[in-house]
Every structure is written in structure tokens, then in C-alpha cells.
């Protein structure tokens, strides 16, 4: 059996997330070869974006499959293309948009290559440990876990559960409760050292906007010490989680 792996992110006009995705793909490729004790070329890892790409995702999937498997002579159903959605929340993109694009790609490709949609990154139980490491490395009295948010009902429960297990409070960039409202609550409760952990994969336009927002909060609450942690970023630890998802 021959397998290839495609990591799907949201996509951005900012170049930084794409560069980080390329780094992450290399780390996952290394992890795959390490676990299979084979050369990298036998486990091809690619990246694709749901939005902000010249091609729709189903076309990106088709193109990657063609490049990965070429004129492979394996019998039907022996070629596997595993798609891993690098999303943190079970929002509309994860639950509706990506499955629809995968179905379109499968229809176009036919049955010579079987496309398998793996669980999304945010569903991995050990993701919490990566966030806990970041929290442990920073001294603060109170933590805010700041996620993007989703319009899909029930998606906030994932963030709230994560925040509770990290002894943090949840806030959302694209919906209530907002970062500012959470800060006001913590200041009213007497906290003087507040740290914000962005629940985002990579640095980009939104993390820049979060940093700018925190500068404004510093002016509003001059007696409070604010700290902003880094987003997850491309790391060997994150690659390990992704590798684990490809094996589900």
C-alpha cells in the first residue's frame, strides 16, 4: 500500500502561515520516515489551503494526488491519500466545507486512490499538553485562552473545556465573550498580572491584531501587567500530534 499525506489549513493572505505550514510539513515528513524507517520520498507530505488559494481545495487535492502517486501501478484501493485538517475548532470549515471538498475530489479522482479524511487537529487530546507547557513557562495570576470562535453551534464548548482544564477563562476574537470583556472581569476581580494565550496555529494578521488590542488594554488598565504568549507554531511536538492523527 502506498500512502501520501495532505495537511489542510485555513489559508491566509499573510505569508507567515504558509511558511510555517511548509516547515510543519517537513517535520511531519521526517516523523513519517522515522516511524516507517524509510526514505522521505516514500511518504509524501503536502500542504493545501481551504481559502485564499488560487484553486479550490478539491482541485488542490486532485493535483497533489496526481503528483504523489503519478502512474502508480498498484491495484485499486491500494493508494491512500490521508487529509489532516489543521483546524483547532469543530466549526463549519471542519464539519461541512472540508468534507464537501474531499467528496468532490474523490468523485473526480475515482477509486484508484482512496481519500481518507482524518480527525481535525483540535480533537487530539495531547494538544492541551502543548498549551500547558506554554502556560507553565510564563508567570501570571490569570490566563485568558483566546480562540477565533465559530458560528457553528456547540463549537465553543471545545474551547471552554480546554480553558477550564488549563485553569484559564475562554474568550473569542470573532464573538462574545470578547478579550476586552474578559480582561474587565479579571481586573474587577483584583488580578494584576494577566496573560493571554492565543489559541491559533501560527502568527499572522489576527495575532498582530491581538497584540495591537493588548497595547490598547495596557493604556486602559495601566496598573495591570499584560503578557501575550505565542501561538502554537511549527514544532516537532505539533508534528508528533499530526503524525498520530494520520494513523487514526
Secondary structure as UniProt FT lines:
FT   STRAND          2..9
FT   HELIX           15..36
FT   HELIX           40..42
FT   STRAND          44..49
FT   HELIX           57..69
FT   TURN            70..71
FT   TURN            76..77
FT   STRAND          79..85
FT   HELIX           93..97
FT   HELIX           98..109
FT   TURN            111..112
FT   STRAND          113..117
FT   HELIX           121..123
FT   TURN            125..126
FT   HELIX           127..136
FT   STRAND          142..147
FT   TURN            153..154
FT   HELIX           155..165
FT   TURN            166..167
FT   STRAND          169..172
FT   TURN            173..174
FT   HELIX           179..188
FT   TURN            189..190
FT   STRAND          193..198
FT   HELIX           205..220
FT   TURN            222..223
FT   STRAND          225..228
FT   HELIX           236..246
//
